Each structure stands twice: as structure tokens, then as C-alpha cells.
Amino acid sequence: MFSRSDNWFVVLPDVELPVAAAGQLHQHSTQVLRHSSGRPWVVGNWSPDDLRTEVTTEGAVAVLGLCGATPAELRQAVRDTNGGARARPIRFAGSGSCHVIVRGRSGVRVQGTVSGVRRVFSTELAGLTLASDRSDVLAALTGAPIRPEVVAAKLLYPMGPTAVERVPPWRGVDSVPEHSFLLLHAATGKGECVQWWRPPEPSLSLREGAELLRSRLTAAVELRTRSGGTIGCDLSGGLDSTPLCFLAADGESRVVAFTSGGRNDDDVRWADRAAAHMPGLVRDVVPPEDMPLPYDSVSRLPVGGEEPFVGTANGARIAFTAKRLAEQGCRGHIGGHGGDEVLAAPETYLHDLLRDDPREGVRHIRGYRALRRWSRRETVSAFLRRQPYERCVEEYVAALGGARPAASSPPDPWGVEVLRTPPWATGHALDIARGHVRAALSSPVRDAIDPRRPARQAQLDLVRGSGNAVRQVQQLMAASGLPMEAPLLDDDVVEACLSVRPHELTTPWRYKPLMVEAMRGVVPDDILARETKADGLPEVHAGRRRHLEEIVALCEDSRLASLGLVDGKRLRDHALSMGTNAWPVALWRTLACETWLRALERSRTPATPPAPRTAVVPDRAEGVQP
């Protein structure tokens, strides 16, 4: 389930680990940091370039990932951890995306990012709490079985709420809320989640927010280019990747701009226009006919993973991009992932705006009604409706598997979109999915936000859903030999966007106004004027037609069917009959679950590994030796 070729880590309290688990960690890991007692502290596989450590007389800190913190800030993190559950928040002035692991007198603190790109998971083993950045690693250590109800919920489409999607598919493995750190108490080895982060007040105007975003996004890209060498950067001509490419081109690294437009979209034309303003840029433009299609890897099963991920349908495209850029000497890749989520508030903000400023709320609602073609009746009904969250959850769960909703309708005040059950799902799958959805929505991650302003929580959930998807893409890219970074999901960039008043961050009259205003003078105005976005549907349908025989073979010998979650014959019939106008997300999600289950069947027994590299991080202030 995990191997020496993966990137992962496990954090351990300073107590004896069961022999079997210790042996398994030793077998699969290549790196070990130790407590001053000599026991393992952090065990796993990571690139030496990804690790920073700092030692004080009070403990030690290890940072895994990209971090712009100064040594003084790292030392302060140790002091802040010694408050135990009353520990002060660890905040670094520099940008980046990293896990922070601190050992102090009170125990070990493990902290990810509020965006969800760097998550923390926990499990219990022999009365002790272990932490990791990957849920499947903890599942392998404990022999945890899968949770069929989680897999059943992942059959629902288009995509479940973040509270549902973020639950690990392994029984006994839990996810630490993104706003919290996990504290492994020194005295007991038990873990406790402690909230350290709360979202900023959305009080900035568009102009003020643009200035803040420009400063933080510039710093985030500079952190990734300052070490020189060659990096890849997406260049689609859109308002997510293109500004990042302009900022990277001004940095210390040689930039290879990667463009791969679709058969019927205008990405290449816009990318060419943008590149004309960056004369020193190295271009890598791949014609649509040379790019792998979706489903090209459907019969080449992935090696496994934490959870079913719809992006695996594009696994061949991701691998192609990573290998192509690595062959050109790129040490990493910068993507525009997360822009759609951080640069806009979900339309449910209209409910909060109508309450706070009725005149402005009505103006925005009228704008969206014209844009989305909402009927007058459904618009009035939606925005006059008031109901508690608990009733909303029950209505939502009851609606699963019901009639297909209208293509466009006014948003729910709680930001929960209607889900559909694919026609090949069984009644058993629907029953257990309903139970899981109800449980997940009844105890969601809340950020101490005013419950009368539910749109704020919906905005955060949207960001975290993107962060979790991006971390899955990062794993696929890394497996093909190229690390990928998403600066738009750095916590300080996310905070800048969350600081803007939602009705200025999002309007029915402008496309991503915050990015447009932030990049004035950096990106030419003619590039900032783009308001289109490619959808990739022609490639999806072409890939399904090319690999229909392989898809049908998966349906006929379905692991989902063996779990009682799908009817294999109905799945096969629908796969064969899907017309070119059918949106394929339901099939994508089902095949993601199917290939994930098959990958789990494959056992990989590595050869006897060499002894892992160790480093003892003592309590006295000494350097760390690899």
C-alpha cells in the first residue's frame, strides 16, 4: 500500500512502538529523524531538499515542504509548542506550503496547511497516536480495512461537499481538521486536535485586496524561483496560470512554459498572445493530437493511492507532462490550480449579501438571474427561504438519488449542491452513502464563523476541496518524477483572497476581478481581458471512444460489483450507450473507484532495503547530521 518510491512521513511520540509496526516502517522508509532518546520521531521518504530542521535547547522543529521561514521563526515555533494545548499559532512571515513538525517539552505538534494541500491524518496503534501526511500509510501500518460507505459516497456526482469528500476511506484513520494541529502529548502518547487558525474578516475592498494579493503572490512565486535552475510553468493564457508565468519569468529560474490546448478551445491562441510579452520565455507547445487522451491509462492501473480520485482518468496526461518537462531539466512545475476556488466566492454569498445590504443584494441577484437564466419564481423562493442547517442536511440526504435538478438554479444558502446517484449504483450503495453523507454533514469542520453567515463557510469548503484535489495531482506528478507546486493555494495567498468582501471578489459582471486588478502592470491588459475557459469535453469523449473496450472490460469484472455497490451489467450498458453529449463525470468517478480498488489488490514486496539514513535531533543545540 506504500513503498520506498513514494513520498510520505509518519510522526511518532517518544514512546516504544510495537515491534511489527516498527519493522514495517524500517522496511519501507529511507529517512529517519530521532528523538533525543534515540527513538524514531519522523520516519518516511522525502527528498533532502524538502527538509529543514532547527534545534534549540527546548526541542526541535522539522519542516517538510517549501518554506520561506527564517531560522529565528523556526526556533520560535519550538517555544510556541511548549504551551501544549494552549500553544500559540505557528505563523511564518514567508510564503510556502509545508508540514511543520515540532518537538517540545509538552509533546510533538504536527501541522499542515489551512488550504488542505498539506493534510494531517491520525490513527491509534497499541494505545498510541501516530500522525502522517498520507492516510494510506497509516492504513498499511494498522491493517485498516476500507470503509465501503466512503467508496459508495464517491460514486455520487458531480462531487460531494467537502465535509463528505475529505473523510479517509480507511476505517480507524481520521483526518485532522485543516484549521487544527495534532498534538501528541509527551506523557501519554495520545493525540489531541487543537484549533490554531481562524479565517480573516472579509473587510478589504477590491483595490486593497488586489494590493495584498499582488504582494503575496509575487512572494510565493519568488520563493519557488529563487534557487535558480529550470522550472516548468503552465501557460494556458487564462487568469490562473498566466499571471504565475509572468511572475516566474521575472525570477531567477529559467522558465519552460508548457501549453497544451484542446481540440476546440482557444487556450493556445491566448497563450501565444501572452508569450509574445515574455521574449525570454522557453516555450513547449504540445499540439492537441500529440497529448494523451483521458482514459489512456485506464488499463494501466495506478500503483495505489489514498483514495479514489477522479483525476486518475487523466493520469496519462499528467505523467506525459511531468516526464516531458523533466526531460528538459525542470526541477519542478508551477501550476495555476486553485484559482477558480480562491479567486471567487460561491454564489451562495448572495444570501449573506441580501441580509447585510438588501439593495446591493438585490442588484447582484438580478445580475445572476440574467446570467444564469433563473426563473422569477425559483429566485424569489430560494432567497426568501430560511431554514436551520440540520433541516437542510435531512432534505439534502433525502434528495440523493432523486430527480435531476435544473441545469442552473439559485444557490442553496448553506452552499450544498444537489448530488446525483449514477443509474448503475445499487440500492445498498445508496443506503450506505446516505448514512455517510448524513454523518459527515452533521459534524463538519467549522471555523468559528457566524452561523448566520453560512456562505463564508461554503467559501472555505470550496478552497479546501480544491486543496485536497491538488495534493492528489501532486502525488501523480511526483510519481512521474516532477514535483508540482500550486502557489495560489499557499495559506497566505488564500488569506489574502478571503480578506476581500465577497461581493467585490465575485460579481455577475466581471471575471475574476481580484486577479485582474492585482496583476495590473504585471500582465498586459489585453491578456487580462480574457473571460473564457476551456472545458476539455471533446478530449474526454474522444478518450472514451478510444478505450471503450477496456472500460467495458472493467465493468464486466467489477470490484465495485463484488462489494455490492454497482450493478455490473447496468454499468456496462451505460458505458456503451453514453452519447457524445453526456457529461461523463459520473463514469469518471465510478472508474476512479474501480481502478483504486483494483490497485489495492496488487501487493508489492520490495527487495530487502538498505538501512535507512538517520538523524538524531537532540535537546541541546547541535547541528543535524544526515
C-alpha positions in Angstrom: 0.0 0.0 0.0 3.0 2.2 0.4 6.6 1.8 -0.8 10.0 3.2 -0.8 9.3 5.1 -4.0 6.5 7.2 -2.5 6.9 10.4 -0.6 5.4 10.2 2.9 6.2 10.6 6.5 4.9 9.2 9.9 5.3 11.2 13.1 5.7 9.2 16.4 5.5 10.1 20.1 8.6 9.5 22.2 7.5 6.0 23.3 8.2 2.5 22.2 6.4 1.4 19.1 5.1 -2.2 18.6 7.8 -4.4 17.0 5.7 -5.3 14.0 4.9 -1.6 13.1 8.5 -0.5 13.8 9.8 -3.2 11.5 7.3 -2.2 8.7 8.4 1.4 9.0 12.0 0.4 8.8 11.4 -1.7 5.8 9.7 0.9 3.7 11.4 4.2 4.8 14.7 5.7 3.7 14.8 8.7 6.2 14.6 8.8 9.9 14.8 11.7 12.4 15.1 10.6 16.0 14.1 11.9 19.4 17.0 12.6 21.8 16.1 9.3 23.4 17.1 7.6 20.1 13.5 6.5 19.3 12.1 7.4 15.9 10.5 10.8 15.7 9.8 11.3 12.0 10.1 8.3 9.6 9.5 8.2 5.9 10.7 9.0 2.4 11.4 12.6 1.3 13.9 14.5 -0.7 16.7 16.0 1.3 15.8 19.3 -0.4 12.4 19.2 1.2 13.6 19.1 4.8 14.7 21.9 7.0 15.5 21.5 10.7 16.3 23.8 13.6 17.4 22.8 17.1 17.1 24.7 20.3 17.6 23.9 24.0 13.9 23.4 24.3 13.3 21.0 21.4 13.5 20.8 17.6 11.5 21.6 14.5 11.4 19.8 11.2 9.7 21.4 8.2 8.9 19.2 5.2 8.0 21.1 2.0 8.5 24.6 0.7 9.0 27.1 3.5 10.2 30.7 3.5 10.6 30.9 7.3 13.7 32.4 8.8 15.8 30.3 11.3 14.5 32.6 14.0 10.9 31.9 13.1 11.6 28.1 13.2 13.2 28.5 16.7 10.1 30.4 17.8 7.9 27.6 16.7 9.6 25.3 19.3 9.0 27.9 22.0 5.3 28.2 20.9 4.8 24.5 21.0 5.8 24.2 24.6 2.4 25.6 25.7 0.8 22.3 24.9 -2.9 22.5 24.0 -2.6 26.2 24.8 0.2 26.6 22.2 0.3 29.8 20.2 -0.3 29.6 16.5 2.8 28.9 14.3 2.8 31.6 11.7 5.7 32.3 9.3 6.2 35.6 7.6 7.4 33.9 4.4 5.3 32.2 1.8 5.3 28.5 1.1 3.4 25.2 1.5 4.7 22.8 4.1 4.2 20.5 7.1 5.6 21.8 10.4 6.6 19.1 12.9 7.8 20.4 16.3 9.1 18.5 19.3 8.9 20.3 22.6 8.6 19.6 26.3 4.8 19.1 26.1 4.9 16.7 23.1 5.0 16.7 19.3 3.0 19.1 17.2 2.1 18.2 13.6 0.6 21.0 11.5 -0.5 21.1 7.8 -2.0 23.9 5.8 -5.4 25.5 6.1 -5.9 25.1 2.3 -5.8 21.3 2.6 -2.8 20.9 0.2 -0.8 19.6 3.2 -3.1 17.5 5.3 -2.5 15.6 8.5 -4.1 12.2 9.3 -4.0 10.2 12.6 -4.7 6.7 13.8 -4.4 4.7 17.0 -1.9 1.8 17.4 -1.4 0.0 20.6 -2.9 2.9 22.6 -0.6 5.4 20.8 -1.5 8.1 18.3 0.5 8.2 15.1 0.3 11.0 12.5 1.1 11.1 8.8 0.7 13.2 5.7 -1.0 10.2 4.0 -4.0 8.2 5.1 -3.0 5.0 3.2 0.3 4.8 5.0 -1.4 4.7 8.4 -3.9 2.2 7.0 -1.0 0.0 6.0 0.6 0.2 9.4 -2.6 -0.8 11.2 -4.1 -3.1 8.6 -7.2 -0.9 8.4 -9.9 -2.1 6.1 -11.6 0.2 3.6 -14.9 1.8 4.5 -17.5 0.8 1.8 -19.7 3.7 2.7 -17.0 6.2 1.8 -16.5 4.5 -1.6 -20.2 4.4 -2.1 -20.4 8.2 -1.5 -17.7 8.7 -4.0 -19.9 7.3 -6.7 -22.2 10.2 -6.3 -21.8 13.1 -8.8 -20.8 15.7 -9.7 -18.9 15.9 -6.5 -19.9 15.7 -2.8 -19.5 18.5 -0.3 -16.0 18.9 1.2 -17.2 17.5 4.5 -18.0 14.3 2.7 -15.1 14.2 0.3 -12.4 14.8 2.9 -13.2 11.6 5.0 -10.5 9.0 4.6 -11.7 5.7 3.1 -9.9 3.7 5.8 -11.6 2.6 9.0 -9.8 3.9 12.0 -7.9 6.6 10.1 -9.0 10.1 10.9 -8.4 13.5 9.2 -7.2 16.4 11.3 -9.3 19.5 10.6 -7.4 21.9 8.4 -7.7 24.7 10.9 -6.1 22.5 13.7 -2.8 20.9 14.6 -2.4 17.5 16.1 -0.6 17.4 19.5 0.9 14.1 20.5 1.2 14.5 24.3 4.6 13.6 25.8 3.2 12.0 28.9 0.7 9.6 27.2 1.5 9.4 23.5 -2.2 10.3 22.9 -3.2 12.8 20.2 -5.4 15.9 20.6 -6.7 18.2 17.8 -6.2 21.9 18.7 -7.6 24.7 16.6 -5.0 27.3 15.8 -6.4 29.2 12.7 -9.5 31.3 12.1 -10.3 33.0 8.8 -9.7 36.7 8.4 -12.5 39.1 8.4 -13.6 39.9 4.8 -13.3 43.6 5.2 -11.0 44.7 2.3 -12.1 46.5 -0.8 -11.2 45.1 -4.2 -8.4 47.6 -4.5 -7.0 46.9 -1.1 -7.3 43.1 -1.6 -5.6 43.4 -5.0 -2.6 45.1 -3.5 -2.3 42.4 -0.8 -2.7 39.6 -3.3 -0.1 41.0 -5.6 2.4 41.2 -2.8 1.8 37.7 -1.5 1.5 36.0 -4.9 4.7 37.7 -6.0 6.5 36.4 -2.9 5.0 32.9 -3.4 6.4 32.6 -6.9 9.7 34.2 -6.0 10.2 31.5 -3.3 9.9 28.9 -6.0 12.3 30.5 -8.4 15.0 32.0 -6.1 17.2 28.9 -6.2 17.7 29.1 -10.0 17.8 26.2 -12.3 14.9 25.4 -14.6 11.3 25.2 -13.7 8.1 24.4 -15.7 5.1 26.6 -15.6 1.7 26.2 -17.1 0.7 28.8 -19.7 -2.9 28.4 -20.9 -3.5 32.1 -21.4 -6.1 32.1 -18.6 -6.2 34.1 -15.5 -4.8 31.4 -13.2 -1.6 30.1 -14.8 -0.7 33.1 -17.0 -0.1 35.6 -14.1 2.1 33.0 -12.4 4.1 32.5 -15.6 4.7 36.3 -15.9 5.9 36.4 -12.2 8.1 33.4 -12.7 9.7 34.9 -15.8 10.9 37.7 -13.7 12.6 35.4 -11.2 16.0 33.7 -11.0 15.0 30.5 -12.7 14.9 29.6 -16.4 11.2 29.0 -17.2 9.8 26.4 -19.6 6.2 27.5 -20.4 4.0 24.4 -21.1 0.9 24.8 -23.3 -1.4 22.0 -24.4 -4.6 23.3 -25.7 -7.7 21.2 -26.6 -9.1 20.4 -30.0 -11.8 23.1 -29.9 -10.7 25.6 -27.3 -8.7 28.9 -27.6 -6.0 28.2 -25.0 -3.1 28.1 -27.5 -4.1 31.4 -29.1 -4.3 33.1 -25.7 -1.0 31.5 -24.6 0.7 32.7 -27.8 -0.5 36.3 -27.1 0.8 36.1 -23.5 4.2 34.6 -24.5 4.7 37.5 -27.0 5.1 39.8 -24.0 7.8 37.5 -22.5 10.5 37.4 -25.1 13.0 35.3 -22.9 10.5 32.5 -22.3 11.2 29.0 -23.4 8.0 27.6 -25.0 6.9 23.9 -25.1 3.7 23.8 -27.0 2.2 20.3 -27.5 -0.4 20.0 -30.3 -3.7 18.5 -29.2 -3.2 15.4 -31.3 0.1 14.7 -29.5 -1.3 14.9 -26.0 -2.6 11.7 -24.3 -6.4 11.5 -24.1 -8.4 10.9 -21.0 -8.7 7.2 -20.2 -5.4 6.5 -22.0 -4.2 5.0 -18.7 -7.4 3.2 -17.8 -6.0 -0.3 -18.3 -2.6 0.6 -16.7 -3.6 0.6 -13.1 -2.0 3.1 -10.7 0.1 1.7 -8.0 -2.4 2.7 -5.4 -3.3 5.8 -3.5 -5.0 7.3 -0.6 -8.5 7.4 -2.1 -10.4 7.2 -5.3 -9.5 10.3 -7.3 -11.3 11.4 -10.4 -8.1 12.9 -11.8 -6.7 9.4 -12.4 -8.7 9.4 -15.6 -6.2 12.0 -16.8 -3.2 10.0 -15.4 -1.6 9.6 -18.8 -1.7 13.3 -19.5 -0.3 14.1 -16.0 2.5 11.6 -16.5 3.2 12.9 -20.0 3.5 16.5 -18.8 5.8 15.6 -15.9 8.1 13.4 -17.9 8.3 15.9 -20.8 9.3 18.8 -18.5 11.7 16.6 -16.5 13.5 15.7 -19.8 14.0 19.4 -20.3 15.8 19.7 -17.0 12.9 21.1 -14.9 13.4 20.7 -11.2 9.7 21.4 -10.5 6.5 22.7 -12.0 4.2 25.6 -11.2 0.5 25.2 -11.9 -2.5 27.5 -11.7 -4.5 25.0 -9.7 -6.9 26.5 -7.1 -7.6 29.8 -9.0 -11.2 29.0 -9.6 -11.8 28.5 -5.9 -9.7 31.2 -4.2 -10.5 34.0 -6.7 -14.2 33.7 -6.4 -16.8 33.3 -3.7 -19.5 30.6 -4.3 -22.8 32.2 -5.4 -24.3 31.4 -2.0 -22.7 34.7 -0.9 -25.9 36.2 -2.3 -27.8 35.1 0.7 -25.4 36.8 3.1 -25.3 39.9 1.0 -29.1 40.2 0.8 -29.2 40.0 4.6 -26.4 42.6 5.2 -27.1 45.0 2.3 -30.6 44.3 0.7 -30.2 46.9 -2.0 -26.8 45.6 -3.2 -28.0 42.0 -2.7 -31.0 42.6 -5.0 -28.7 44.1 -7.6 -26.4 41.1 -7.6 -29.3 38.6 -7.6 -30.7 40.4 -10.7 -27.4 40.2 -12.4 -27.0 36.5 -11.8 -30.6 35.8 -12.7 -30.0 37.3 -16.1 -26.7 35.5 -16.5 -27.9 32.0 -15.3 -31.5 32.3 -16.6 -33.1 31.6 -13.3 -36.9 31.9 -13.3 -38.5 34.6 -11.3 -40.5 32.1 -9.2 -37.5 29.9 -8.2 -35.4 33.0 -7.5 -37.9 34.5 -5.1 -38.5 31.2 -3.4 -34.7 30.5 -3.0 -33.9 33.8 -1.4 -36.9 34.0 0.9 -36.3 30.6 2.3 -34.8 30.3 5.8 -34.2 27.0 7.5 -31.7 25.6 10.1 -28.7 23.7 8.9 -30.0 20.4 10.4 -33.2 20.5 8.4 -31.1 21.4 5.3 -29.0 18.3 5.8 -32.0 16.0 6.1 -33.6 17.4 3.0 -30.3 17.1 1.2 -29.8 13.5 2.2 -33.4 12.6 1.3 -32.9 14.1 -2.2 -30.0 11.8 -3.0 -31.0 9.6 -6.0 -34.0 11.8 -6.8 -34.9 13.7 -9.9 -32.2 15.5 -11.7 -32.1 19.2 -10.7 -32.3 22.0 -13.2 -29.1 22.8 -15.1 -28.9 26.2 -13.3 -30.8 27.2 -10.2 -30.3 29.7 -7.4 -27.7 28.6 -4.8 -28.6 26.9 -1.5 -28.0 29.2 1.5 -25.7 26.6 3.0 -23.7 26.1 -0.2 -24.6 22.4 -0.6 -25.1 21.3 -4.2 -27.5 18.6 -5.1 -25.9 15.2 -5.8 -27.0 12.6 -8.2 -26.7 8.8 -7.9 -25.5 7.1 -11.1 -28.1 4.7 -12.6 -25.8 1.7 -12.1 -25.5 2.2 -8.3 -27.3 -0.4 -6.2 -29.9 0.3 -3.5 -27.3 -0.9 -1.0 -24.8 1.7 -2.2 -27.4 4.5 -2.0 -28.4 3.4 1.6 -24.8 3.4 3.0 -23.9 6.6 1.0 -26.8 8.4 2.6 -25.7 7.3 6.1 -22.2 8.5 5.4 -23.3 11.8 3.9 -25.6 12.5 6.8 -22.8 11.8 9.4 -20.3 13.9 7.5 -22.6 16.9 7.1 -23.8 16.6 10.7 -20.3 17.1 12.1 -18.4 19.2 9.5 -15.3 21.2 10.1 -16.4 24.6 11.3 -14.1 27.6 11.6 -15.9 29.6 14.4 -17.8 31.5 11.7 -21.1 33.3 12.4 -23.7 30.6 11.7 -26.0 33.3 10.3 -23.4 33.8 7.5 -23.1 30.2 6.1 -21.7 31.4 2.8 -18.4 32.2 4.5 -18.0 28.5 5.5 -19.0 27.4 2.0 -16.2 29.6 0.6 -13.7 27.9 2.9 -15.0 24.5 2.0 -14.6 25.2 -1.7 -10.9 26.1 -1.1 -10.2 23.0 0.9 -11.9 20.8 -1.7 -9.5 22.2 -4.2 -6.6 21.8 -1.9 -7.4 18.1 -1.4 -7.7 17.6 -5.2 -4.4 19.4 -5.8 -2.5 17.2 -3.3 -3.7 14.1 -5.3 -2.4 15.7 -8.5 0.9 16.4 -6.8 1.2 12.7 -5.9 0.6 11.7 -9.5 3.1 14.3 -10.8 5.7 13.2 -8.2 5.2 9.6 -9.2 6.3 10.6 -12.7 9.4 12.4 -11.5 8.4 16.0 -11.2 7.3 17.9 -8.1 4.4 20.3 -8.7 3.5 23.5 -6.8 0.3 25.5 -6.6 1.2 29.0 -5.2 -2.5 30.1 -5.4 -3.2 27.7 -2.6 -0.4 28.9 -0.3 -2.1 29.8 3.0 -1.0 33.5 2.9 -2.4 33.8 -0.6 -5.6 32.1 0.4 -5.9 34.5 3.3 -5.4 37.5 1.0 -8.4 36.3 -1.1 -10.5 35.6 1.9 -9.9 39.1 3.2 -11.8 40.7 0.3 -15.5 41.4 0.7 -17.3 38.5 -1.2 -19.5 40.8 -3.3 -16.4 42.5 -4.6 -14.4 39.3 -5.0 -17.3 37.9 -7.1 -19.8 39.7 -9.3 -22.0 38.7 -12.2 -20.4 41.4 -14.3 -16.7 40.7 -14.1 -14.5 37.6 -14.4 -12.0 37.1 -11.5 -11.7 40.8 -10.8 -9.3 40.3 -7.9 -6.7 38.7 -10.1 -7.2 41.3 -12.9 -6.7 44.2 -10.5 -3.8 42.5 -8.7 -1.9 42.0 -12.0 -2.3 45.4 -13.5 1.1 46.4 -14.7 2.4 42.9 -14.4 0.3 41.2 -17.1 -0.7 43.3 -20.1 -4.3 44.5 -20.2 -5.2 42.6 -23.4 -4.3 39.3 -21.7 -6.2 40.3 -18.5 -9.3 40.8 -20.7 -9.8 37.1 -21.3 -13.1 35.7 -19.9 -13.2 32.2 -21.5 -12.1 28.9 -20.0 -11.6 25.6 -21.8 -13.7 22.6 -20.7 -11.9 19.7 -22.3 -15.1 17.9 -23.2 -14.1 16.9 -26.8 -11.0 15.1 -25.5 -13.0 13.3 -22.8 -15.4 11.9 -25.4 -12.6 11.0 -27.8 -10.8 9.2 -25.0 -13.9 7.2 -24.0 -14.5 6.1 -27.6 -10.8 5.1 -28.0 -10.8 3.0 -24.8 -14.4 1.8 -24.8 -13.3 -1.9 -24.9 -11.1 -1.5 -21.9 -13.8 0.4 -20.0 -16.3 -2.3 -20.7 -13.8 -5.0 -19.5 -13.5 -3.1 -16.2 -17.3 -3.1 -15.9 -17.7 -6.8 -16.7 -15.3 -7.8 -13.9 -16.1 -5.0 -11.5 -14.7 -4.9 -7.9 -17.4 -2.4 -7.1 -20.0 -5.1 -8.1 -18.3 -7.6 -5.8 -18.8 -5.1 -2.9 -22.5 -4.8 -3.9 -22.1 -1.1 -4.8 -22.9 -1.3 -8.6 -24.8 -3.5 -11.0 -22.1 -4.6 -13.4 -24.4 -5.2 -16.3 -26.1 -1.7 -16.0 -22.6 -0.1 -15.7 -21.5 -1.9 -18.9 -24.7 -0.9 -20.7 -24.4 2.7 -19.8 -20.7 2.8 -20.7 -21.6 1.5 -24.1 -24.6 3.8 -24.7 -23.3 7.2 -23.4 -23.8 9.7 -26.2 -21.4 12.4 -27.2 -23.5 15.0 -25.3 -23.4 13.1 -22.0 -21.3 14.7 -19.2 -19.0 11.9 -18.2 -18.3 12.9 -14.6 -20.4 10.0 -13.2 -18.4 7.5 -15.2 -15.2 9.2 -14.2 -15.9 8.9 -10.6 -17.1 5.3 -10.8 -13.9 4.3 -12.8 -11.8 6.1 -10.2 -13.3 3.9 -7.5 -12.9 0.8 -9.6 -9.3 1.3 -10.5 -8.5 2.3 -7.0 -9.9 -1.0 -5.6 -8.0 -3.0 -8.2 -4.8 -1.2 -7.3 -5.2 -2.1 -3.7 -5.2 -5.8 -4.7 -1.7 -5.5 -6.0 0.8 -6.4 -3.4 4.3 -5.0 -3.9 7.0 -6.8 -1.8 10.2 -4.8 -2.2 13.6 -6.3 -2.0 15.5 -6.2 1.3 16.2 -2.5 1.7 19.4 -0.9 2.8 19.5 0.6 6.3 17.6 3.9 6.5 19.5 7.2 6.9 19.1 8.5 10.4 19.4 11.8 12.1 19.3 12.3 15.9 17.8 15.7 16.8 19.0 16.2 20.4 17.6 18.5 23.0 20.8 20.5 23.2 21.5 22.9 20.4 23.6 20.8 18.0 23.5 20.5 14.2 21.6 17.8 12.5 23.7 15.2 10.7 22.1 13.2 7.9 
